[in-house]
Amino acid sequence: MRSWMNCHEYDSVIAPAILAENAAQYKEQVDRITGFVERVHIDISDGEFALTLTVGIPELWALEGWMIDIHAMVNDVAEYVSRLIALLPYMIIVHAEATGDVKTALMHSLRQAGIMAGLALLKPTGSAYG
């Protein structure tokens, strides 16, 4: 098991976000923070859920030794989940507003893989999500 899996010793964490439109931007942003951080938040988007189309999963590479959180701003989470799990991130964050059965199938898959699950809410959704 990865040594950082029990990171509850931290009260709060500041992690830089990577929002890259292509592989070159991804590399540039990773290079910029290498040596300064151990945790990073990577945003991916399908261009539908969030209008910005980001670097694709095949263009991402594992950042060995880093704690990685992936924020999946995608409509169809089921289409992405196995490829995201293969990257072995610390956490995968999906939106409650995404289509499909986000709460059960995805969370079960993440738990089986030893990956933390996060649930993001768009501002209009607020605390109405159950």
ChimeraX attribute file (.defattr): number of C-alpha atoms within 10 A of each C-alpha:
attribute: neighborCount
match mode: 1-to-1
recipient: residues
	/A:1	6
	/A:2	9
	/A:3	7
	/A:4	11
	/A:5	13
	/A:6	9
	/A:7	11
	/A:8	8
	/A:9	6
	/A:10	7
	/A:11	6
	/A:12	7
	/A:13	8
	/A:14	9
	/A:15	15
	/A:16	15
	/A:17	16
	/A:18	22
	/A:19	19
	/A:20	22
	/A:21	16
	/A:22	14
	/A:23	17
	/A:24	12
	/A:25	15
	/A:26	20
	/A:27	15
	/A:28	12
	/A:29	16
	/A:30	17
	/A:31	10
	/A:32	10
	/A:33	13
	/A:34	11
	/A:35	8
	/A:36	7
	/A:37	12
	/A:38	15
	/A:39	18
	/A:40	21
	/A:41	20
	/A:42	23
	/A:43	18
	/A:44	23
	/A:45	22
	/A:46	18
	/A:47	13
	/A:48	12
	/A:49	17
	/A:50	14
	/A:51	10
	/A:52	15
	/A:53	17
	/A:54	22
	/A:55	22
	/A:56	14
	/A:57	14
	/A:58	10
	/A:59	11
	/A:60	16
	/A:61	11
	/A:62	12
	/A:63	16
	/A:64	8
	/A:65	11
	/A:66	15
	/A:67	21
	/A:68	21
	/A:69	23
	/A:70	24
	/A:71	22
	/A:72	26
	/A:73	25
	/A:74	21
	/A:75	21
	/A:76	18
	/A:77	20
	/A:78	16
	/A:79	11
	/A:80	14
	/A:81	18
	/A:82	13
	/A:83	12
	/A:84	19
	/A:85	18
	/A:86	10
	/A:87	16
	/A:88	18
	/A:89	22
	/A:90	21
	/A:91	21
	/A:92	24
	/A:93	18
	/A:94	25
	/A:95	20
	/A:96	19
	/A:97	17
	/A:98	18
	/A:99	13
	/A:100	15
	/A:101	13
	/A:102	18
	/A:103	13
	/A:104	9
	/A:105	13
	/A:106	19
	/A:107	20
	/A:108	14
	/A:109	15
	/A:110	18
	/A:111	11
	/A:112	10
	/A:113	13
	/A:114	17
	/A:115	19
	/A:116	16
	/A:117	19
	/A:118	16
	/A:119	15
	/A:120	16
	/A:121	15
	/A:122	10
	/A:123	7
	/A:124	7
	/A:125	11
	/A:126	9
	/A:127	9
	/A:128	7
	/A:129	8
	/A:130	4
